[in-house]
């Protein structure tokens, strides 16, 4: 696993954990295009790792959109919600 991929996953995991601990119901992220991606069909491993890290923090993927940055590279905008059983126990 690449150092950059892991650093990106660790960073977003911390943000997701902090948002969950604060009792937020939604977590919206921006996932940028990996600089080393081969531009062929296949897994975008950076995004997969980041999504897994966010879900380990207690979130579940709800919605997904993809756009482009100002250089025309894809960016993903996933929206996560608290898992139902955890939402019922969320602080008010």
Biopython code that builds the backbone (N, CA, C, O; Angstrom):
import numpy as np
from Bio.PDB.StructureBuilder import StructureBuilder

atoms = [
    (1, "UNK", "N", (0.836, -1.166, 0.000)),
    (1, "UNK", "CA", (0.000, 0.000, 0.000)),
    (1, "UNK", "C", (0.881, 1.228, 0.000)),
    (1, "UNK", "O", (1.839, 1.306, 0.769)),
    (2, "UNK", "N", (0.569, 2.192, -0.857)),
    (2, "UNK", "CA", (1.390, 3.372, -0.970)),
    (2, "UNK", "C", (1.250, 4.313, 0.212)),
    (2, "UNK", "O", (0.195, 4.398, 0.840)),
    (3, "UNK", "N", (2.323, 5.009, 0.498)),
    (3, "UNK", "CA", (2.352, 5.954, 1.603)),
    (3, "UNK", "C", (1.297, 7.041, 1.434)),
    (3, "UNK", "O", (0.595, 7.371, 2.390)),
    (4, "UNK", "N", (1.176, 7.596, 0.245)),
    (4, "UNK", "CA", (0.209, 8.678, 0.007)),
    (4, "UNK", "C", (-1.217, 8.158, 0.168)),
    (4, "UNK", "O", (-2.050, 8.812, 0.796)),
    (5, "UNK", "N", (-1.502, 6.979, -0.398)),
    (5, "UNK", "CA", (-2.849, 6.405, -0.273)),
    (5, "UNK", "C", (-3.219, 6.238, 1.194)),
    (5, "UNK", "O", (-4.325, 6.582, 1.610)),
    (6, "UNK", "N", (-2.284, 5.707, 1.972)),
    (6, "UNK", "CA", (-2.564, 5.479, 3.394)),
    (6, "UNK", "C", (-2.740, 6.796, 4.140)),
    (6, "UNK", "O", (-3.611, 6.909, 5.002)),
    (7, "UNK", "N", (-1.925, 7.783, 3.816)),
    (7, "UNK", "CA", (-2.046, 9.087, 4.470)),
    (7, "UNK", "C", (-3.407, 9.721, 4.178)),
    (7, "UNK", "O", (-4.026, 10.301, 5.070)),
    (8, "UNK", "N", (-3.871, 9.613, 2.933)),
    (8, "UNK", "CA", (-5.179, 10.161, 2.579)),
    (8, "UNK", "C", (-6.282, 9.431, 3.340)),
    (8, "UNK", "O", (-7.207, 10.062, 3.851)),
    (9, "UNK", "N", (-6.187, 8.109, 3.418)),
    (9, "UNK", "CA", (-7.187, 7.326, 4.148)),
    (9, "UNK", "C", (-7.165, 7.662, 5.639)),
    (9, "UNK", "O", (-8.220, 7.801, 6.258)),
    (10, "UNK", "N", (-5.978, 7.792, 6.214)),
    (10, "UNK", "CA", (-5.860, 8.125, 7.638)),
    (10, "UNK", "C", (-6.448, 9.497, 7.936)),
    (10, "UNK", "O", (-7.135, 9.678, 8.942)),
    (11, "UNK", "N", (-6.180, 10.462, 7.063)),
    (11, "UNK", "CA", (-6.669, 11.819, 7.272)),
    (11, "UNK", "C", (-8.192, 11.872, 7.233)),
    (11, "UNK", "O", (-8.815, 12.470, 8.111)),
    (12, "UNK", "N", (-8.786, 11.261, 6.236)),
    (12, "UNK", "CA", (-10.247, 11.316, 6.136)),
    (12, "UNK", "C", (-10.899, 10.474, 7.230)),
    (12, "UNK", "O", (-12.001, 10.789, 7.679)),
    (13, "UNK", "N", (-10.229, 9.410, 7.662)),
    (13, "UNK", "CA", (-10.754, 8.601, 8.765)),
    (13, "UNK", "C", (-10.844, 9.433, 10.037)),
    (13, "UNK", "O", (-11.823, 9.334, 10.777)),
    (14, "UNK", "N", (-9.830, 10.252, 10.294)),
    (14, "UNK", "CA", (-9.848, 11.117, 11.478)),
    (14, "UNK", "C", (-10.980, 12.132, 11.380)),
    (14, "UNK", "O", (-11.699, 12.357, 12.353)),
    (15, "UNK", "N", (-11.141, 12.736, 10.224)),
    (15, "UNK", "CA", (-12.231, 13.695, 10.035)),
    (15, "UNK", "C", (-13.586, 13.019, 10.243)),
    (15, "UNK", "O", (-14.467, 13.579, 10.894)),
    (16, "UNK", "N", (-13.752, 11.820, 9.691)),
    (16, "UNK", "CA", (-15.008, 11.084, 9.828)),
    (16, "UNK", "C", (-15.256, 10.704, 11.286)),
    (16, "UNK", "O", (-16.379, 10.814, 11.777)),
    (17, "UNK", "N", (-14.222, 10.265, 11.964)),
    (17, "UNK", "CA", (-14.339, 9.900, 13.383)),
    (17, "UNK", "C", (-14.746, 11.114, 14.209)),
    (17, "UNK", "O", (-15.641, 11.022, 15.049)),
    (18, "UNK", "N", (-14.093, 12.250, 13.975)),
    (18, "UNK", "CA", (-14.405, 13.461, 14.726)),
    (18, "UNK", "C", (-15.846, 13.916, 14.487)),
    (18, "UNK", "O", (-16.532, 14.321, 15.425)),
    (19, "UNK", "N", (-16.303, 13.849, 13.240)),
    (19, "UNK", "CA", (-17.675, 14.238, 12.924)),
    (19, "UNK", "C", (-18.672, 13.296, 13.599)),
    (19, "UNK", "O", (-19.705, 13.733, 14.106)),
    (20, "UNK", "N", (-18.354, 12.005, 13.601)),
    (20, "UNK", "CA", (-19.229, 11.020, 14.243)),
    (20, "UNK", "C", (-19.281, 11.265, 15.751)),
    (20, "UNK", "O", (-20.355, 11.251, 16.353)),
    (21, "UNK", "N", (-18.116, 11.488, 16.351)),
    (21, "UNK", "CA", (-18.038, 11.731, 17.794)),
    (21, "UNK", "C", (-18.778, 13.009, 18.184)),
    (21, "UNK", "O", (-19.290, 13.116, 19.298)),
    (22, "UNK", "N", (-18.834, 13.967, 17.278)),
    (22, "UNK", "CA", (-19.542, 15.224, 17.545)),
    (22, "UNK", "C", (-21.054, 15.075, 17.401)),
    (22, "UNK", "O", (-21.799, 16.018, 17.668)),
    (23, "UNK", "N", (-21.510, 13.892, 16.980)),
    (23, "UNK", "CA", (-22.937, 13.631, 16.869)),
    (23, "UNK", "C", (-23.564, 14.061, 15.560)),
    (23, "UNK", "O", (-24.788, 14.111, 15.438)),
    (24, "UNK", "N", (-22.737, 14.371, 14.588)),
    (24, "UNK", "CA", (-23.295, 14.778, 13.295)),
    (24, "UNK", "C", (-24.007, 13.614, 12.633)),
    (24, "UNK", "O", (-23.624, 12.458, 12.817)),
    (25, "UNK", "N", (-25.046, 13.918, 11.859)),
    (25, "UNK", "CA", (-25.819, 12.877, 11.193)),
    (25, "UNK", "C", (-25.303, 12.610, 9.784)),
    (25, "UNK", "O", (-25.442, 11.494, 9.284)),
    (26, "UNK", "N", (-24.709, 13.612, 9.130)),
    (26, "UNK", "CA", (-24.174, 13.480, 7.780)),
    (26, "UNK", "C", (-22.681, 13.767, 7.766)),
    (26, "UNK", "O", (-22.172, 14.542, 8.576)),
    (27, "UNK", "N", (-21.989, 13.127, 6.829)),
    (27, "UNK", "CA", (-20.573, 13.410, 6.590)),
    (27, "UNK", "C", (-20.385, 13.472, 5.079)),
    (27, "UNK", "O", (-20.537, 12.462, 4.391)),
    (28, "UNK", "N", (-20.057, 14.649, 4.563)),
    (28, "UNK", "CA", (-19.834, 14.841, 3.130)),
    (28, "UNK", "C", (-18.334, 14.995, 2.900)),
    (28, "UNK", "O", (-17.663, 15.755, 3.599)),
    (29, "UNK", "N", (-17.827, 14.280, 1.932)),
    (29, "UNK", "CA", (-16.390, 14.297, 1.665)),
    (29, "UNK", "C", (-16.123, 14.686, 0.215)),
    (29, "UNK", "O", (-17.014, 14.631, -0.633)),
    (30, "UNK", "N", (-14.904, 15.071, -0.047)),
    (30, "UNK", "CA", (-14.428, 15.295, -1.417)),
    (30, "UNK", "C", (-13.197, 14.424, -1.593)),
    (30, "UNK", "O", (-12.212, 14.569, -0.869)),
    (31, "UNK", "N", (-13.259, 13.532, -2.546)),
    (31, "UNK", "CA", (-12.147, 12.625, -2.819)),
    (31, "UNK", "C", (-11.518, 13.033, -4.140)),
    (31, "UNK", "O", (-12.170, 12.978, -5.183)),
    (32, "UNK", "N", (-10.250, 13.444, -4.103)),
    (32, "UNK", "CA", (-9.613, 13.886, -5.340)),
    (32, "UNK", "C", (-9.023, 12.714, -6.110)),
    (32, "UNK", "O", (-8.814, 11.629, -5.566)),
    (33, "UNK", "N", (-8.766, 12.955, -7.362)),
    (33, "UNK", "CA", (-8.244, 11.938, -8.278)),
    (33, "UNK", "C", (-6.805, 11.627, -7.913)),
    (33, "UNK", "O", (-6.008, 12.551, -7.753)),
    (34, "UNK", "N", (-6.446, 10.364, -7.775)),
    (34, "UNK", "CA", (-5.066, 10.016, -7.450)),
    (34, "UNK", "C", (-4.099, 10.413, -8.571)),
    (34, "UNK", "O", (-4.367, 10.170, -9.747)),
    (35, "UNK", "N", (-3.001, 11.010, -8.202)),
    (35, "UNK", "CA", (-2.013, 11.480, -9.179)),
    (35, "UNK", "C", (-1.409, 10.338, -9.979)),
    (35, "UNK", "O", (-0.957, 10.546, -11.105)),
    (36, "UNK", "N", (-1.393, 9.141, -9.420)),
    (36, "UNK", "CA", (-0.742, 8.011, -10.077)),
    (36, "UNK", "C", (-1.708, 7.094, -10.804)),
    (36, "UNK", "O", (-1.302, 6.026, -11.263)),
    (37, "UNK", "N", (-2.981, 7.478, -10.923)),
    (37, "UNK", "CA", (-3.952, 6.588, -11.563)),
    (37, "UNK", "C", (-3.623, 6.420, -13.042)),
    (37, "UNK", "O", (-3.169, 7.353, -13.704)),
    (38, "UNK", "N", (-3.855, 5.240, -13.533)),
    (38, "UNK", "CA", (-3.448, 4.867, -14.889)),
    (38, "UNK", "C", (-4.432, 5.280, -15.974)),
    (38, "UNK", "O", (-4.166, 5.046, -17.153)),
    (39, "UNK", "N", (-5.568, 5.890, -15.614)),
    (39, "UNK", "CA", (-6.584, 6.364, -16.551)),
    (39, "UNK", "C", (-7.248, 5.256, -17.365)),
    (39, "UNK", "O", (-7.886, 5.541, -18.378)),
    (40, "UNK", "N", (-7.115, 4.024, -16.950)),
    (40, "UNK", "CA", (-7.810, 2.916, -17.586)),
    (40, "UNK", "C", (-8.960, 2.494, -16.681)),
    (40, "UNK", "O", (-9.022, 2.914, -15.526)),
    (41, "UNK", "N", (-9.858, 1.680, -17.185)),
    (41, "UNK", "CA", (-10.930, 1.163, -16.350)),
    (41, "UNK", "C", (-10.355, 0.311, -15.242)),
    (41, "UNK", "O", (-9.348, -0.370, -15.437)),
    (42, "UNK", "N", (-10.971, 0.342, -14.105)),
    (42, "UNK", "CA", (-10.516, -0.439, -12.962)),
    (42, "UNK", "C", (-10.745, 0.330, -11.675)),
    (42, "UNK", "O", (-11.266, 1.445, -11.684)),
    (43, "UNK", "N", (-10.358, -0.269, -10.594)),
    (43, "UNK", "CA", (-10.567, 0.316, -9.276)),
    (43, "UNK", "C", (-9.751, 1.587, -9.096)),
    (43, "UNK", "O", (-8.601, 1.669, -9.528)),
    (44, "UNK", "N", (-10.360, 2.573, -8.456)),
    (44, "UNK", "CA", (-9.632, 3.749, -7.994)),
    (44, "UNK", "C", (-9.329, 3.454, -6.526)),
    (44, "UNK", "O", (-10.120, 3.769, -5.637)),
    (45, "UNK", "N", (-8.183, 2.852, -6.295)),
    (45, "UNK", "CA", (-7.846, 2.325, -4.970)),
    (45, "UNK", "C", (-7.861, 3.400, -3.891)),
    (45, "UNK", "O", (-8.291, 3.133, -2.769)),
    (46, "UNK", "N", (-7.404, 4.602, -4.204)),
    (46, "UNK", "CA", (-7.430, 5.682, -3.212)),
    (46, "UNK", "C", (-8.849, 5.903, -2.698)),
    (46, "UNK", "O", (-9.069, 6.023, -1.493)),
    (47, "UNK", "N", (-9.814, 5.954, -3.624)),
    (47, "UNK", "CA", (-11.197, 6.199, -3.222)),
    (47, "UNK", "C", (-11.735, 5.031, -2.416)),
    (47, "UNK", "O", (-12.428, 5.238, -1.419)),
    (48, "UNK", "N", (-11.430, 3.811, -2.829)),
    (48, "UNK", "CA", (-11.906, 2.634, -2.086)),
    (48, "UNK", "C", (-11.381, 2.648, -0.659)),
    (48, "UNK", "O", (-12.125, 2.390, 0.287)),
    (49, "UNK", "N", (-10.106, 2.948, -0.509)),
    (49, "UNK", "CA", (-9.498, 2.986, 0.830)),
    (49, "UNK", "C", (-10.131, 4.066, 1.694)),
    (49, "UNK", "O", (-10.368, 3.856, 2.883)),
    (50, "UNK", "N", (-10.403, 5.214, 1.103)),
    (50, "UNK", "CA", (-10.992, 6.310, 1.870)),
    (50, "UNK", "C", (-12.433, 5.995, 2.269)),
    (50, "UNK", "O", (-12.845, 6.302, 3.388)),
    (51, "UNK", "N", (-13.188, 5.395, 1.378)),
    (51, "UNK", "CA", (-14.568, 5.009, 1.700)),
    (51, "UNK", "C", (-14.577, 3.970, 2.820)),
    (51, "UNK", "O", (-15.380, 4.063, 3.749)),
    (52, "UNK", "N", (-13.699, 2.997, 2.736)),
    (52, "UNK", "CA", (-13.605, 1.994, 3.809)),
    (52, "UNK", "C", (-13.253, 2.648, 5.139)),
    (52, "UNK", "O", (-13.817, 2.292, 6.174)),
    (53, "UNK", "N", (-12.329, 3.598, 5.122)),
    (53, "UNK", "CA", (-11.924, 4.279, 6.356)),
    (53, "UNK", "C", (-13.092, 5.055, 6.962)),
    (53, "UNK", "O", (-13.273, 5.056, 8.180)),
    (54, "UNK", "N", (-13.873, 5.704, 6.127)),
    (54, "UNK", "CA", (-15.031, 6.460, 6.615)),
    (54, "UNK", "C", (-16.081, 5.507, 7.190)),
    (54, "UNK", "O", (-16.651, 5.785, 8.245)),
    (55, "UNK", "N", (-16.340, 4.401, 6.518)),
    (55, "UNK", "CA", (-17.342, 3.456, 7.025)),
    (55, "UNK", "C", (-16.880, 2.792, 8.323)),
    (55, "UNK", "O", (-17.712, 2.472, 9.172)),
    (56, "UNK", "N", (-15.589, 2.581, 8.494)),
    (56, "UNK", "CA", (-15.094, 2.036, 9.762)),
    (56, "UNK", "C", (-15.328, 3.004, 10.919)),
    (56, "UNK", "O", (-15.394, 2.585, 12.074)),
    (57, "UNK", "N", (-15.454, 4.295, 10.615)),
    (57, "UNK", "CA", (-15.708, 5.306, 11.647)),
    (57, "UNK", "C", (-17.196, 5.358, 12.027)),
    (57, "UNK", "O", (-17.581, 6.161, 12.877)),
    (58, "UNK", "N", (-18.035, 4.518, 11.414)),
    (58, "UNK", "CA", (-19.439, 4.442, 11.793)),
    (58, "UNK", "C", (-20.426, 4.968, 10.771)),
    (58, "UNK", "O", (-21.626, 5.004, 11.041)),
    (59, "UNK", "N", (-19.956, 5.371, 9.614)),
    (59, "UNK", "CA", (-20.808, 5.929, 8.575)),
    (59, "UNK", "C", (-21.148, 4.878, 7.532)),
    (59, "UNK", "O", (-20.464, 3.861, 7.420)),
    (60, "UNK", "N", (-22.215, 5.126, 6.762)),
    (60, "UNK", "CA", (-22.566, 4.271, 5.637)),
    (60, "UNK", "C", (-22.811, 5.176, 4.425)),
    (60, "UNK", "O", (-23.469, 6.210, 4.531)),
    (61, "UNK", "N", (-22.270, 4.768, 3.276)),
    (61, "UNK", "CA", (-22.412, 5.551, 2.052)),
    (61, "UNK", "C", (-23.882, 5.649, 1.664)),
    (61, "UNK", "O", (-24.582, 4.639, 1.599)),
    (62, "UNK", "N", (-24.348, 6.871, 1.406)),
    (62, "UNK", "CA", (-25.745, 7.104, 1.076)),
    (62, "UNK", "C", (-25.914, 7.565, -0.366)),
    (62, "UNK", "O", (-26.722, 7.005, -1.107)),
    (63, "UNK", "N", (-25.169, 8.568, -0.762)),
    (63, "UNK", "CA", (-25.269, 9.155, -2.097)),
    (63, "UNK", "C", (-23.869, 9.332, -2.665)),
    (63, "UNK", "O", (-22.879, 9.294, -1.935)),
    (64, "UNK", "N", (-23.803, 9.527, -3.981)),
    (64, "UNK", "CA", (-22.507, 9.616, -4.643)),
    (64, "UNK", "C", (-22.642, 10.510, -5.866)),
    (64, "UNK", "O", (-23.582, 10.359, -6.646)),
    (65, "UNK", "N", (-21.719, 11.430, -6.037)),
    (65, "UNK", "CA", (-21.677, 12.257, -7.240)),
    (65, "UNK", "C", (-20.211, 12.418, -7.636)),
    (65, "UNK", "O", (-19.314, 12.343, -6.796)),
    (66, "UNK", "N", (-19.990, 12.637, -8.910)),
    (66, "UNK", "CA", (-18.636, 12.862, -9.407)),
    (66, "UNK", "C", (-18.664, 14.107, -10.277)),
    (66, "UNK", "O", (-19.564, 14.288, -11.097)),
    (67, "UNK", "N", (-17.670, 14.960, -10.090)),
    (67, "UNK", "CA", (-17.524, 16.168, -10.886)),
    (67, "UNK", "C", (-16.077, 16.281, -11.331)),
    (67, "UNK", "O", (-15.340, 15.294, -11.338)),
    (68, "UNK", "N", (-15.678, 17.479, -11.698)),
    (68, "UNK", "CA", (-14.305, 17.717, -12.127)),
    (68, "UNK", "C", (-13.727, 18.907, -11.383)),
    (68, "UNK", "O", (-14.427, 19.871, -11.077)),
    (69, "UNK", "N", (-12.418, 18.818, -11.096)),
    (69, "UNK", "CA", (-11.739, 19.965, -10.521)),
    (69, "UNK", "C", (-11.410, 20.958, -11.643)),
    (69, "UNK", "O", (-11.774, 20.724, -12.795)),
    (70, "UNK", "N", (-10.735, 22.050, -11.322)),
    (70, "UNK", "CA", (-10.485, 23.074, -12.345)),
    (70, "UNK", "C", (-9.508, 22.624, -13.420)),
    (70, "UNK", "O", (-9.409, 23.269, -14.464)),
    (71, "UNK", "N", (-8.776, 21.524, -13.189)),
    (71, "UNK", "CA", (-7.908, 20.951, -14.215)),
    (71, "UNK", "C", (-8.606, 19.859, -15.028)),
    (71, "UNK", "O", (-7.995, 19.255, -15.909)),
    (72, "UNK", "N", (-9.877, 19.606, -14.735)),
    (72, "UNK", "CA", (-10.630, 18.602, -15.467)),
    (72, "UNK", "C", (-10.489, 17.183, -14.932)),
    (72, "UNK", "O", (-10.962, 16.239, -15.565)),
    (73, "UNK", "N", (-9.847, 17.014, -13.775)),
    (73, "UNK", "CA", (-9.694, 15.676, -13.181)),
    (73, "UNK", "C", (-10.935, 15.323, -12.362)),
    (73, "UNK", "O", (-11.530, 16.196, -11.730)),
    (74, "UNK", "N", (-11.320, 14.074, -12.372)),
    (74, "UNK", "CA", (-12.502, 13.678, -11.599)),
    (74, "UNK", "C", (-12.303, 13.878, -10.098)),
    (74, "UNK", "O", (-11.211, 13.690, -9.562)),
    (75, "UNK", "N", (-13.383, 14.260, -9.447)),
    (75, "UNK", "CA", (-13.457, 14.307, -7.992)),
    (75, "UNK", "C", (-14.765, 13.643, -7.593)),
    (75, "UNK", "O", (-15.792, 13.828, -8.246)),
    (76, "UNK", "N", (-14.720, 12.878, -6.529)),
    (76, "UNK", "CA", (-15.922, 12.218, -6.023)),
    (76, "UNK", "C", (-16.439, 12.985, -4.817)),
    (76, "UNK", "O", (-15.671, 13.511, -4.011)),
    (77, "UNK", "N", (-17.747, 13.034, -4.716)),
    (77, "UNK", "CA", (-18.411, 13.700, -3.597)),
    (77, "UNK", "C", (-19.387, 12.718, -2.957)),
    (77, "UNK", "O", (-20.583, 12.749, -3.247)),
    (78, "UNK", "N", (-18.880, 11.849, -2.088)),
    (78, "UNK", "CA", (-19.779, 10.907, -1.414)),
    (78, "UNK", "C", (-20.425, 11.556, -0.190)),
    (78, "UNK", "O", (-19.801, 12.353, 0.509)),
    (79, "UNK", "N", (-21.678, 11.202, 0.052)),
    (79, "UNK", "CA", (-22.390, 11.631, 1.242)),
    (79, "UNK", "C", (-22.649, 10.389, 2.086)),
    (79, "UNK", "O", (-23.188, 9.394, 1.599)),
    (80, "UNK", "N", (-22.263, 10.458, 3.338)),
    (80, "UNK", "CA", (-22.436, 9.353, 4.273)),
    (80, "UNK", "C", (-23.451, 9.757, 5.330)),
    (80, "UNK", "O", (-23.571, 10.932, 5.677)),
    (81, "UNK", "N", (-24.181, 8.766, 5.839)),
    (81, "UNK", "CA", (-25.103, 8.962, 6.953)),
    (81, "UNK", "C", (-24.685, 8.026, 8.080)),
    (81, "UNK", "O", (-24.001, 7.026, 7.865)),
    (82, "UNK", "N", (-25.111, 8.375, 9.272)),
    (82, "UNK", "CA", (-24.908, 7.461, 10.393)),
    (82, "UNK", "C", (-25.694, 6.187, 10.126)),
    (82, "UNK", "O", (-26.755, 6.229, 9.503)),
    (83, "UNK", "N", (-25.188, 5.072, 10.587)),
    (83, "UNK", "CA", (-25.964, 3.834, 10.503)),
    (83, "UNK", "C", (-27.221, 4.008, 11.345)),
    (83, "UNK", "O", (-27.193, 4.692, 12.368)),
    (84, "UNK", "N", (-28.318, 3.396, 10.923)),
    (84, "UNK", "CA", (-29.612, 3.602, 11.584)),
    (84, "UNK", "C", (-29.565, 3.336, 13.085)),
    (84, "UNK", "O", (-30.070, 4.137, 13.872)),
    (85, "UNK", "N", (-28.969, 2.228, 13.483)),
    (85, "UNK", "CA", (-28.950, 1.902, 14.911)),
    (85, "UNK", "C", (-28.120, 2.903, 15.712)),
    (85, "UNK", "O", (-28.369, 3.117, 16.899)),
    (86, "UNK", "N", (-27.137, 3.512, 15.061)),
    (86, "UNK", "CA", (-26.304, 4.501, 15.755)),
    (86, "UNK", "C", (-26.983, 5.855, 15.775)),
    (86, "UNK", "O", (-26.776, 6.632, 16.707)),
    (87, "UNK", "N", (-27.787, 6.156, 14.770)),
    (87, "UNK", "CA", (-28.486, 7.440, 14.724)),
    (87, "UNK", "C", (-29.468, 7.543, 15.886)),
    (87, "UNK", "O", (-29.668, 8.624, 16.439)),
    (88, "UNK", "N", (-30.075, 6.433, 16.252)),
    (88, "UNK", "CA", (-31.034, 6.443, 17.357)),
    (88, "UNK", "C", (-30.337, 6.749, 18.681)),
    (88, "UNK", "O", (-30.967, 7.261, 19.606)),
    (89, "UNK", "N", (-29.053, 6.443, 18.779)),
    (89, "UNK", "CA", (-28.324, 6.676, 20.022)),
    (89, "UNK", "C", (-27.490, 7.960, 19.980)),
    (89, "UNK", "O", (-26.759, 8.245, 20.929)),
    (90, "UNK", "N", (-27.584, 8.727, 18.914)),
    (90, "UNK", "CA", (-26.766, 9.925, 18.754)),
    (90, "UNK", "C", (-27.111, 10.949, 19.822)),
    (90, "UNK", "O", (-28.271, 11.079, 20.211)),
    (91, "UNK", "N", (-26.108, 11.675, 20.296)),
    (91, "UNK", "CA", (-26.380, 12.731, 21.278)),
    (91, "UNK", "C", (-27.266, 13.817, 20.681)),
    (91, "UNK", "O", (-27.172, 14.108, 19.489)),
    (92, "UNK", "N", (-28.097, 14.398, 21.472)),
    (92, "UNK", "CA", (-29.011, 15.461, 21.023)),
    (92, "UNK", "C", (-28.405, 16.816, 21.217)),
    (92, "UNK", "O", (-29.032, 17.825, 20.895)),
]
sb = StructureBuilder()
sb.init_structure("model")
sb.init_model(0)
sb.init_chain("A")
sb.init_seg("    ")
for serial, (resi, resn, name, xyz) in enumerate(atoms, 1):
    if name == "N":
        sb.init_residue(resn, " ", resi, " ")
    sb.init_atom(name, np.array(xyz, "f"), 0.0, 1.0, " ", f" {name:<3s}", serial, name[0])
structure = sb.get_structure()
